Amino acid sequence: MTKAEEAEQPVDFEQALAELEALVERMESGELSLEDSLKSFERGIALTRQCQKALSEAEQKVEILTGKNGEDGVEPFTADNRD
């Protein structure tokens, strides 16, 4: 599998976030070459997009499940909002 194929391969949210955190740590260490840093940055952008998409899809599901699809905003969660 090439790096480009690996970057496009979907992973679940938790895996993507963990990989993104590891990439940031490696990049912040300053031990990567410029080329490796750029590759890591590219991968990080792809992972960030995957995480944003997963969060957006989860938000849509929550809105559908709570029946608030047509309302203006999402009600913030508090412990007192239990039904």
Backbone as CSV, one residue per row, in Angstrom:
resi,resn,N_x,N_y,N_z,CA_x,CA_y,CA_z,C_x,C_y,C_z
1,MET,0.847,-1.172,0.000,0.000,0.000,0.000,0.897,1.240,0.000
2,THR,0.617,2.180,-0.892,1.406,3.402,-0.964,0.980,4.371,0.129
3,LYS,1.807,5.391,0.364,1.476,6.406,1.376,0.183,7.126,1.017
4,ALA,-0.039,7.395,-0.274,-1.262,8.086,-0.708,-2.486,7.231,-0.415
5,GLU,-2.391,5.931,-0.675,-3.507,5.029,-0.388,-3.752,4.948,1.118
6,GLU,-2.665,4.923,1.888,-2.776,4.865,3.340,-3.459,6.123,3.877
7,ALA,-3.148,7.277,3.299,-3.734,8.539,3.742,-5.234,8.587,3.459
8,GLU,-5.667,7.907,2.408,-7.075,7.924,2.031,-7.886,6.836,2.725
9,GLN,-7.205,5.859,3.314,-7.898,4.749,3.946,-8.607,5.243,5.205
10,PRO,-9.933,5.034,5.295,-10.653,5.526,6.460,-10.297,4.748,7.725
11,VAL,-10.207,5.468,8.822,-9.992,4.858,10.125,-11.055,5.414,11.048
12,ASP,-11.298,4.738,12.164,-12.316,5.272,13.057,-11.779,6.500,13.789
13,PHE,-12.684,7.232,14.403,-12.352,8.513,15.016,-11.230,8.392,16.047
14,GLU,-11.333,7.410,16.927,-10.345,7.254,17.986,-8.962,6.942,17.422
15,GLN,-8.909,6.090,16.399,-7.628,5.769,15.773,-7.035,6.994,15.082
16,ALA,-7.882,7.734,14.382,-7.412,8.927,13.684,-6.885,9.953,14.675
17,LEU,-7.585,10.149,15.767,-7.163,11.122,16.775,-5.847,10.696,17.423
18,ALA,-5.724,9.417,17.743,-4.482,8.911,18.352,-3.307,9.076,17.390
19,GLU,-3.528,8.762,16.119,-2.454,8.919,15.130,-2.085,10.389,14.972
20,LEU,-3.079,11.255,14.970,-2.842,12.689,14.850,-2.018,13.196,16.038
21,GLU,-2.349,12.751,17.240,-1.587,13.148,18.426,-0.141,12.670,18.335
22,ALA,0.062,11.445,17.850,1.414,10.912,17.706,2.199,11.712,16.666
23,LEU,1.538,12.081,15.565,2.198,12.892,14.543,2.647,14.236,15.106
24,VAL,1.781,14.873,15.868,2.119,16.169,16.462,3.316,16.025,17.393
25,GLU,3.324,14.995,18.205,4.448,14.772,19.119,5.756,14.599,18.358
26,ARG,5.727,13.797,17.285,6.942,13.577,16.493,7.403,14.873,15.833
27,MET,6.460,15.637,15.311,6.823,16.884,14.655,7.362,17.899,15.661
28,GLU,6.778,17.952,16.845,7.240,18.891,17.863,8.603,18.517,18.420
29,SER,8.975,17.244,18.306,10.268,16.810,18.833,11.430,17.425,18.054
30,GLY,11.165,17.824,16.811,12.202,18.445,15.996,13.196,17.463,15.404
31,GLU,12.921,16.184,15.514,13.850,15.167,15.030,13.582,14.735,13.592
32,LEU,12.483,15.186,12.999,12.147,14.784,11.635,12.846,15.677,10.620
33,SER,13.163,15.083,9.496,13.712,15.877,8.399,12.599,16.747,7.826
34,LEU,12.966,17.702,7.012,11.959,18.566,6.394,10.984,17.737,5.572
35,GLU,11.495,16.790,4.795,10.641,15.945,3.966,9.674,15.124,4.822
36,ASP,10.186,14.532,5.898,9.328,13.750,6.792,8.307,14.634,7.501
37,SER,8.716,15.845,7.843,7.786,16.783,8.477,6.650,17.135,7.529
38,LEU,6.970,17.362,6.270,5.938,17.679,5.279,4.987,16.508,5.069
39,LYS,5.530,15.304,5.026,4.685,14.115,4.885,3.780,13.953,6.107
40,SER,4.339,14.200,7.275,3.553,14.103,8.504,2.463,15.169,8.527
41,PHE,2.803,16.360,8.067,1.822,17.438,8.009,0.680,17.073,7.065
42,GLU,1.017,16.515,5.905,0.000,16.070,4.939,-0.920,15.029,5.563
43,ARG,-0.324,14.063,6.229,-1.110,13.007,6.871,-1.989,13.618,7.967
44,GLY,-1.445,14.568,8.701,-2.201,15.230,9.747,-3.421,15.957,9.205
45,ILE,-3.261,16.610,8.062,-4.392,17.300,7.429,-5.471,16.288,7.052
46,ALA,-5.060,15.159,6.473,-6.026,14.122,6.086,-6.753,13.575,7.317
47,LEU,-6.017,13.342,8.388,-6.632,12.833,9.619,-7.583,13.858,10.227
48,THR,-7.196,15.125,10.183,-8.055,16.186,10.710,-9.361,16.234,9.946
49,ARG,-9.293,16.108,8.640,-10.513,16.112,7.823,-11.397,14.916,8.152
50,GLN,-10.784,13.754,8.352,-11.555,12.560,8.707,-12.248,12.757,10.050
51,CYS,-11.534,13.336,11.018,-12.114,13.576,12.344,-13.259,14.586,12.247
52,GLN,-13.065,15.645,11.479,-14.122,16.646,11.318,-15.359,16.033,10.673
53,LYS,-15.148,15.181,9.680,-16.275,14.527,9.016,-17.011,13.613,9.989
54,ALA,-16.266,12.842,10.774,-16.883,11.933,11.744,-17.677,12.716,12.784
55,LEU,-17.131,13.824,13.259,-17.840,14.639,14.245,-19.098,15.258,13.654
56,SER,-19.014,15.705,12.419,-20.171,16.287,11.743,-21.278,15.247,11.575
57,GLU,-20.892,14.044,11.174,-21.873,12.971,11.003,-22.510,12.598,12.344
58,ALA,-21.711,12.576,13.395,-22.246,12.257,14.728,-23.218,13.346,15.173
59,GLU,-22.877,14.594,14.920,-23.764,15.701,15.284,-25.096,15.598,14.539
60,GLN,-25.037,15.246,13.253,-26.265,15.086,12.472,-27.126,13.963,13.042
61,LYS,-26.498,12.853,13.419,-27.244,11.731,13.994,-27.908,12.135,15.304
62,VAL,-27.193,12.879,16.134,-27.756,13.329,17.411,-28.949,14.243,17.152
63,GLU,-28.825,15.148,16.193,-29.926,16.053,15.873,-31.147,15.277,15.381
64,ILE,-30.916,14.262,14.568,-32.021,13.442,14.070,-32.666,12.674,15.216
65,LEU,-31.846,12.064,16.057,-32.365,11.251,17.164,-33.108,12.081,18.206
66,THR,-32.695,13.325,18.392,-33.365,14.160,19.391,-34.521,14.931,18.787
67,GLY,-34.740,14.793,17.473,-35.862,15.439,16.818,-35.727,16.940,16.692
68,LYS,-34.515,17.439,16.709,-34.288,18.878,16.638,-33.787,19.295,15.263
69,ASN,-34.126,18.536,14.269,-33.642,18.795,12.911,-34.035,20.171,12.389
70,GLY,-35.232,20.625,12.676,-35.690,21.888,12.124,-35.492,23.082,13.035
71,GLU,-34.979,22.879,14.232,-34.816,23.986,15.171,-33.527,24.749,14.891
72,ASP,-33.445,25.944,15.462,-32.329,26.846,15.192,-30.986,26.364,15.710
73,GLY,-30.919,25.719,16.810,-29.626,25.359,17.360,-29.667,24.073,18.146
74,VAL,-28.519,23.635,18.553,-28.388,22.437,19.357,-28.344,22.877,20.804
75,GLU,-29.133,22.219,21.636,-29.175,22.547,23.053,-27.920,22.023,23.725
76,PRO,-27.219,22.859,24.501,-26.001,22.379,25.175,-26.335,21.320,26.226
77,PHE,-25.450,20.375,26.391,-25.658,19.286,27.342,-25.313,19.764,28.749
78,THR,-26.186,19.496,29.668,-25.893,19.667,31.089,-26.455,18.463,31.806
79,ALA,-25.943,18.187,32.971,-26.400,17.019,33.733,-27.873,17.147,34.086
80,ASP,-28.396,18.361,34.123,-29.805,18.588,34.470,-30.751,18.316,33.316
81,ASN,-30.244,18.074,32.115,-31.078,17.857,30.922,-31.527,16.408,30.751
82,ARG,-31.361,15.593,31.755,-31.762,14.183,31.643,-33.260,14.057,31.523
83,ASP,-33.711,13.198,30.631,-35.157,12.953,30.442,-35.554,11.649,31.072
